[in-house]
Every structure is written in structure tokens, then in C-alpha cells.
């Protein structure tokens, strides 16, 4: 797998984890930060 594919898979897992936290009524601020960091890294890798 390429780095971008790995990051996209990680991002997918984070978003699923966030969904589970929302359904459980828990805070998502920490995972939101991780998601933003991964999205930024994907953008930086694509350039």
C-alpha cells in the first residue's frame, strides 16, 4: 500500500470510531483533532 492509501484507511477507521463515540454519547474533540491531522497529512502528501 502507498502512504496515501494507508492514510485513507486510517482516516476511515478514525471516522468509524468517531461515529461510535457519537452513538455512545461521548466527546469527539480528541478524535476530531486526529482526523484533521490525518486529512492535512493526506493533502500535504498529494502535493
C-alpha positions in Angstrom: 0.0 0.0 0.0 1.1 3.5 -0.7 1.3 6.1 2.0 -1.8 7.9 0.8 -3.8 4.6 0.8 -2.6 3.9 4.4 -3.6 7.3 5.5 -7.0 6.9 3.9 -7.5 3.6 5.6 -6.5 5.2 8.9 -8.9 8.1 8.3 -11.7 5.7 7.6 -11.1 3.9 10.9 -11.0 7.2 12.8 -14.3 8.2 11.3 -15.9 4.9 12.2 -14.5 5.3 15.8 -15.9 8.9 15.9 -19.4 7.5 14.8 -19.3 5.0 17.6 -18.4 7.7 20.1 -21.2 9.9 18.9 -23.7 7.0 19.2 -22.4 6.3 22.7 -22.9 10.0 23.6 -19.2 10.6 24.3 -17.0 13.6 23.4 -15.3 13.6 20.0 -13.0 16.5 20.3 -9.8 14.4 20.6 -10.7 12.3 17.6 -11.7 15.4 15.6 -8.1 16.6 16.1 -6.6 13.3 14.9 -9.0 13.4 11.8 -7.9 16.9 11.0 -4.2 16.0 11.3 -4.6 12.9 9.0 -6.6 15.0 6.4 -3.8 17.6 6.5 -1.1 15.0 6.0 -3.0 13.5 3.1 -3.2 16.9 1.5 0.5 17.5 2.1 1.4 14.1 0.6 -0.7 14.7 -2.5 1.2 18.0 -3.4 
